[in-house]
Amino acid sequence: MARPVIISCAVTGSGNTTQISPFVPVTPKQIADDAIAAHAAGAAVVHIHVRNPETGAPSREGALYREVVERIRAAAPRVILNLTTGIGARFSPDEADPNRNSLNGMSSPEERISHVLELRPEICSLDVATMNFGVHAFINTPDHIARIASAVRSAGVKPELEVFDLGHVALARHLISKGLFDDPPYFQLCLGVPWGAPATPEVMQAMKAMLPGHANWSAFGVGAQHFPCVAMAVVSGGHVRVGLEDNLYMAKGVLAEGNAHMVARAARIVREIGSEVATPDEARTVLGLSGR
């Protein structure tokens, strides 16, 4: 029997991508509609950020999350929701006073998960990462990670452990040894993000080798390595993530006209390699989710 491979779709993200592609969804209706279309194309999991509907800027506004979640649950009740907790960890030292953040970018762990505790998705992202992230620092201290982990566990939400480098895997293993996460843990290998681990076969294998033996894992590559990472993850025994958060193009110079096109290509790759695309219920079994 072919192995079921979970396809996650990262629908919109929080990057300045709306200035590049008109197909990045911005409003709650656009985000929900794209998530529903991605699910119809084969995504068992949809990973949700929200944006200011007027500006396209990243947002943590609870009402926006609520509308997106309600729309998805009404139209696609079996799809697995994965809400981000990543907004609120950006730091860039002020020129005059480097102790001050020049960005409006830092929030408490409790603020970062308020929408998760209200809406109770089955999964939420949890960045196990402090790193240079493009032009700013991305800060997630062990204490903040632990506070988020404890709160979402109490709410019955499984954290997807986002790791961008080998040291992040080591920290996640340490936190697992402290009993912060229910078994089996679920890792997302985030490759090709400046300035994290490169999206190469060697790096993916090195990160996979560091994972606990009982862990589930998925991977994605940003930009040109988006679809090659799908193939690399499948042949290596992992699951996959695609979507407009991570890549805007189907081919060089050819914009993806929505997330469903990316999911459909990932599904073809999964099947051509000899695996099957997991249904949401198969994904729940693999990941150890209780369902809703």
Kinemage of the C-alpha trace (Angstrom):
@kinemage 1
@onewidth
@group {chain A} dominant
@subgroup {mainchain}
@vectorlist {calphas} color= white
{ca met a 1} P 0.000 0.000 0.000
{ca ala a 2} L 1.403 3.394 -0.987
{ca arg a 3} L 2.489 5.744 1.785
{ca pro a 4} L 0.091 8.657 2.383
{ca val a 5} L 1.957 11.960 2.069
{ca ile a 6} L 0.467 15.017 3.758
{ca ile a 7} L 0.382 18.160 1.641
{ca ser a 8} L 0.195 21.394 3.630
{ca cys a 9} L -0.572 24.655 1.878
{ca ala a 10} L 0.816 27.931 3.277
{ca val a 11} L -1.793 30.215 1.796
{ca thr a 12} L -0.528 33.788 2.126
{ca gly a 13} L 2.242 34.304 4.700
{ca ser a 14} L 3.296 37.720 5.934
{ca gly a 15} L 5.967 38.791 3.472
{ca asn a 16} L 5.846 41.786 1.160
{ca thr a 17} L 4.696 39.522 -1.654
{ca thr a 18} L 1.512 41.365 -2.529
{ca gln a 19} L 3.677 43.954 -4.280
{ca ile a 20} L 5.029 41.246 -6.588
{ca ser a 21} L 2.038 39.044 -7.352
{ca pro a 22} L -1.635 39.975 -7.706
{ca phe a 23} L -2.544 36.379 -6.862
{ca val a 24} L -1.514 36.520 -3.180
{ca pro a 25} L -4.762 36.533 -1.183
{ca val a 26} L -5.229 39.465 1.186
{ca thr a 27} L -8.801 39.774 2.463
{ca pro a 28} L -10.343 37.133 4.735
{ca lys a 29} L -12.613 35.986 1.896
{ca gln a 30} L -9.690 35.714 -0.514
{ca ile a 31} L -7.584 33.796 1.994
{ca ala a 32} L -10.431 31.426 2.858
{ca asp a 33} L -11.393 30.875 -0.794
{ca asp a 34} L -7.789 30.084 -1.719
{ca ala a 35} L -7.479 27.701 1.236
{ca ile a 36} L -10.670 25.909 0.208
{ca ala a 37} L -9.427 25.619 -3.387
{ca ala a 38} L -6.079 24.288 -2.149
{ca his a 39} L -7.881 21.656 -0.106
{ca ala a 40} L -9.917 20.607 -3.146
{ca ala a 41} L -6.633 20.201 -5.045
{ca gly a 42} L -5.200 17.859 -2.406
{ca ala a 43} L -4.057 19.832 0.642
{ca ala a 44} L -4.970 18.062 3.877
{ca val a 45} L -3.667 21.013 5.923
{ca val a 46} L -3.994 24.747 5.290
{ca his a 47} L -1.589 27.081 7.085
{ca ile a 48} L -3.150 30.467 7.753
{ca his a 49} L -1.791 33.984 8.232
{ca val a 50} L -3.994 37.057 7.917
{ca arg a 51} L -3.291 40.465 6.423
{ca asn a 52} L -4.685 43.952 6.781
{ca pro a 53} L -7.336 43.987 4.044
{ca glu a 54} L -6.512 47.581 3.113
{ca thr a 55} L -2.705 47.462 3.040
{ca gly a 56} L -1.776 43.790 2.731
{ca ala a 57} L 0.511 44.127 5.745
{ca pro a 58} L 0.745 41.212 8.214
{ca ser a 59} L -1.812 41.296 11.011
{ca arg a 60} L -2.645 39.561 14.291
{ca glu a 61} L -6.196 40.918 14.365
{ca gly a 62} L -8.439 38.312 15.933
{ca ala a 63} L -11.504 39.296 13.927
{ca leu a 64} L -9.644 38.601 10.675
{ca tyr a 65} L -8.611 35.133 11.843
{ca arg a 66} L -12.131 34.477 13.036
{ca glu a 67} L -13.643 35.311 9.650
{ca val a 68} L -11.131 33.186 7.757
{ca val a 69} L -11.613 30.200 10.060
{ca glu a 70} L -15.393 30.434 10.014
{ca arg a 71} L -15.457 30.586 6.220
{ca ile a 72} L -13.161 27.568 5.870
{ca arg a 73} L -14.983 25.502 8.461
{ca ala a 74} L -18.316 26.207 6.785
{ca ala a 75} L -17.142 25.209 3.296
{ca ala a 76} L -14.492 22.535 4.040
{ca pro a 77} L -15.152 21.142 7.515
{ca arg a 78} L -12.711 18.208 7.200
{ca val a 79} L -9.601 20.177 6.236
{ca ile a 80} L -7.030 20.566 9.028
{ca leu a 81} L -6.451 24.157 10.096
{ca asn a 82} L -2.945 25.298 11.040
{ca leu a 83} L -2.809 28.868 12.356
{ca thr a 84} L 0.459 30.766 12.582
{ca thr a 85} L 1.939 32.060 15.822
{ca gly a 86} L 4.941 33.564 14.040
{ca ile a 87} L 3.823 37.199 13.941
{ca gly a 88} L 5.368 39.174 16.794
{ca ala a 89} L 9.010 38.091 16.824
{ca arg a 90} L 10.775 40.618 14.569
{ca phe a 91} L 13.546 42.841 15.908
{ca ser a 92} L 15.745 45.419 14.215
{ca pro a 93} L 17.928 47.627 16.464
{ca asp a 94} L 17.173 51.330 16.352
{ca glu a 95} L 20.103 53.346 15.018
{ca ala a 96} L 20.086 55.815 17.921
{ca asp a 97} L 19.353 53.285 20.651
{ca pro a 98} L 20.107 49.656 19.752
{ca asn a 99} L 18.085 48.483 22.777
{ca arg a 100} L 14.956 49.756 21.018
{ca asn a 101} L 13.182 47.948 18.200
{ca ser a 102} L 12.885 50.058 15.057
{ca leu a 103} L 10.006 47.800 13.971
{ca asn a 104} L 6.595 47.387 15.535
{ca gly a 105} L 7.495 43.750 15.562
{ca met a 106} L 7.631 42.198 19.056
{ca ser a 107} L 4.715 40.756 21.007
{ca ser a 108} L 4.388 38.599 24.107
{ca pro a 109} L 3.827 34.851 23.682
{ca glu a 110} L 0.301 35.307 25.019
{ca glu a 111} L -0.476 37.937 22.390
{ca arg a 112} L 0.940 35.731 19.652
{ca ile a 113} L -1.391 32.843 20.489
{ca ser a 114} L -4.600 34.638 21.484
{ca his a 115} L -6.306 33.711 18.182
{ca val a 116} L -5.200 30.077 18.572
{ca leu a 117} L -6.671 29.792 22.068
{ca glu a 118} L -9.921 31.338 20.855
{ca leu a 119} L -10.360 29.384 17.607
{ca arg a 120} L -8.771 26.049 18.598
{ca pro a 121} L -7.325 24.811 15.296
{ca glu a 122} L -5.925 21.309 15.284
{ca ile a 123} L -2.396 22.605 14.570
{ca cys a 124} L -0.514 25.852 15.089
{ca ser a 125} L 2.984 26.730 13.980
{ca leu a 126} L 5.666 27.158 16.645
{ca asp a 127} L 8.957 28.670 15.513
{ca val a 128} L 11.894 27.067 17.310
{ca ala a 129} L 14.158 29.707 15.856
{ca thr a 130} L 16.202 32.744 16.730
{ca met a 131} L 18.062 33.815 13.610
{ca asn a 132} L 18.782 36.482 11.038
{ca phe a 133} L 15.648 36.411 8.889
{ca gly a 134} L 16.266 38.491 5.797
{ca val a 135} L 17.098 42.013 6.995
{ca his a 136} L 15.834 41.667 10.576
{ca ala a 137} L 16.276 39.320 13.504
{ca phe a 138} L 13.650 36.682 14.262
{ca ile a 139} L 13.599 36.121 18.014
{ca asn a 140} L 12.080 33.138 19.789
{ca thr a 141} L 13.702 32.571 23.173
{ca pro a 142} L 13.484 29.159 24.872
{ca asp a 143} L 11.226 30.668 27.553
{ca his a 144} L 8.829 32.110 24.974
{ca ile a 145} L 8.758 28.831 23.053
{ca ala a 146} L 7.969 26.939 26.251
{ca arg a 147} L 5.177 29.351 27.196
{ca ile a 148} L 3.549 28.986 23.798
{ca ala a 149} L 3.983 25.207 23.864
{ca ser a 150} L 2.386 24.837 27.289
{ca ala a 151} L -0.577 27.062 26.451
{ca val a 152} L -1.442 25.444 23.124
{ca arg a 153} L -1.027 21.955 24.591
{ca ser a 154} L -3.569 22.836 27.269
{ca ala a 155} L -5.910 23.975 24.487
{ca gly a 156} L -5.553 20.663 22.646
{ca val a 157} L -3.632 22.178 19.725
{ca lys a 158} L -0.626 20.354 18.253
{ca pro a 159} L 2.402 22.562 17.534
{ca glu a 160} L 4.155 22.218 14.206
{ca leu a 161} L 7.796 22.770 15.174
{ca glu a 162} L 9.285 25.115 12.587
{ca val a 163} L 13.060 24.622 12.372
{ca phe a 164} L 15.280 26.675 10.075
{ca asp a 165} L 18.682 25.239 10.982
{ca leu a 166} L 20.408 22.381 12.826
{ca gly a 167} L 20.591 24.261 16.125
{ca his a 168} L 16.834 24.700 16.077
{ca val a 169} L 16.404 20.929 15.822
{ca ala a 170} L 18.737 20.533 18.806
{ca leu a 171} L 16.671 22.992 20.849
{ca ala a 172} L 13.435 21.268 19.854
{ca arg a 173} L 14.861 17.908 20.937
{ca his a 174} L 15.799 19.431 24.295
{ca leu a 175} L 12.259 20.761 24.762
{ca ile a 176} L 10.810 17.389 23.762
{ca ser a 177} L 12.964 15.733 26.431
{ca lys a 178} L 11.385 18.092 28.981
{ca gly a 179} L 7.926 16.757 28.084
{ca leu a 180} L 6.600 19.948 26.477
{ca phe a 181} L 5.071 18.228 23.441
{ca asp a 182} L 2.733 15.298 23.030
{ca asp a 183} L 3.926 12.357 20.929
{ca pro a 184} L 4.523 12.125 18.089
{ca pro a 185} L 6.199 15.518 17.602
{ca tyr a 186} L 5.721 17.172 14.216
{ca phe a 187} L 8.559 19.103 12.564
{ca gln a 188} L 8.561 21.443 9.581
{ca leu a 189} L 11.993 21.751 7.950
{ca cys a 190} L 12.117 25.302 6.592
{ca leu a 191} L 14.793 25.495 3.894
{ca gly a 192} L 16.158 28.285 1.775
{ca val a 193} L 15.022 31.181 3.986
{ca pro a 194} L 17.692 33.900 4.183
{ca trp a 195} L 19.688 33.279 6.391
{ca gly a 196} L 18.729 29.837 7.489
{ca ala a 197} L 19.597 26.373 6.214
{ca pro a 198} L 19.982 26.144 2.421
{ca ala a 199} L 17.455 24.130 0.423
{ca thr a 200} L 19.790 21.317 -0.665
{ca pro a 201} L 19.525 17.525 -0.438
{ca glu a 202} L 22.541 17.421 1.892
{ca val a 203} L 20.991 19.888 4.344
{ca met a 204} L 17.606 18.150 4.303
{ca gln a 205} L 19.278 14.818 5.088
{ca ala a 206} L 21.368 16.358 7.879
{ca met a 207} L 18.290 17.888 9.506
{ca lys a 208} L 16.288 14.689 9.086
{ca ala a 209} L 19.102 12.709 10.734
{ca met a 210} L 18.849 14.915 13.840
{ca leu a 211} L 15.104 14.389 14.322
{ca pro a 212} L 13.836 12.082 17.070
{ca gly a 213} L 13.097 8.658 15.640
{ca his a 214} L 9.391 8.851 16.437
{ca ala a 215} L 8.876 12.307 14.917
{ca asn a 216} L 6.812 13.135 11.850
{ca trp a 217} L 8.299 15.723 9.534
{ca ser a 218} L 7.513 17.859 6.531
{ca ala a 219} L 9.690 20.200 4.486
{ca phe a 220} L 9.511 23.132 2.143
{ca gly a 221} L 11.950 25.149 0.077
{ca val a 222} L 11.473 28.783 -0.808
{ca gly a 223} L 11.729 30.233 -4.289
{ca ala a 224} L 13.316 28.142 -7.030
{ca gln a 225} L 13.752 25.148 -4.703
{ca his a 226} L 10.030 24.954 -3.933
{ca phe a 227} L 9.076 21.973 -6.076
{ca pro a 228} L 12.466 20.202 -5.926
{ca cys a 229} L 12.015 20.119 -2.131
{ca val a 230} L 8.669 18.390 -2.605
{ca ala a 231} L 10.402 15.554 -4.441
{ca met a 232} L 13.309 15.458 -1.979
{ca ala a 233} L 10.965 15.226 1.013
{ca val a 234} L 8.794 12.495 -0.505
{ca val a 235} L 11.704 10.232 -1.433
{ca ser a 236} L 13.202 10.830 2.028
{ca gly a 237} L 10.050 9.684 3.818
{ca gly a 238} L 8.658 13.088 4.790
{ca his a 239} L 5.614 15.194 4.057
{ca val a 240} L 5.486 18.416 2.052
{ca arg a 241} L 4.417 22.045 2.132
{ca val a 242} L 3.755 24.349 -0.790
{ca gly a 243} L 2.005 27.678 -1.178
{ca leu a 244} L 2.248 31.356 -1.936
{ca glu a 245} L 3.803 32.080 1.456
{ca asp a 246} L 6.970 30.315 0.287
{ca asn a 247} L 7.059 30.810 -3.471
{ca leu a 248} L 5.177 32.901 -6.035
{ca tyr a 249} L 6.144 31.063 -9.214
{ca met a 250} L 5.252 27.868 -11.062
{ca ala a 251} L 8.320 28.295 -13.264
{ca lys a 252} L 10.891 30.991 -13.860
{ca gly a 253} L 8.961 34.185 -14.596
{ca val a 254} L 5.567 32.438 -14.459
{ca leu a 255} L 3.467 33.477 -11.473
{ca ala a 256} L 1.264 30.880 -9.778
{ca glu a 257} L -2.335 31.966 -10.245
{ca gly a 258} L -3.397 30.778 -6.816
{ca asn a 259} L -2.444 28.114 -4.300
{ca ala a 260} L -4.507 25.340 -5.879
{ca his a 261} L -2.138 25.220 -8.857
{ca met a 262} L 0.824 24.661 -6.548
{ca val a 263} L -0.968 21.976 -4.559
{ca ala a 264} L -2.012 20.191 -7.757
{ca arg a 265} L 1.607 20.088 -8.938
{ca ala a 266} L 2.769 18.801 -5.551
{ca ala a 267} L 0.094 16.104 -5.706
{ca arg a 268} L 1.343 15.023 -9.141
{ca ile a 269} L 4.906 14.805 -7.839
{ca val a 270} L 3.778 12.738 -4.837
{ca arg a 271} L 1.903 10.273 -7.049
{ca glu a 272} L 4.589 10.045 -9.732
{ca ile a 273} L 7.146 9.096 -7.081
{ca gly a 274} L 4.856 6.257 -5.972
{ca ser a 275} L 3.130 7.637 -2.876
{ca glu a 276} L -0.448 8.770 -2.368
{ca val a 277} L -1.859 12.127 -1.308
{ca ala a 278} L -3.140 11.885 2.270
{ca thr a 279} L -6.724 12.778 3.028
{ca pro a 280} L -7.350 14.954 6.085
{ca asp a 281} L -8.413 11.927 8.104
{ca glu a 282} L -5.296 9.997 7.074
{ca ala a 283} L -3.254 13.033 8.081
{ca arg a 284} L -4.959 13.067 11.476
{ca thr a 285} L -3.983 9.432 12.004
{ca val a 286} L -0.363 10.049 10.984
{ca leu a 287} L 0.023 13.177 13.130
{ca gly a 288} L -1.832 11.859 16.155
{ca leu a 289} L -4.589 14.471 16.042
{ca ser a 290} L -7.816 13.917 17.904
{ca gly a 291} L -9.986 15.583 15.232
{ca arg a 292} L -12.701 18.157 15.642
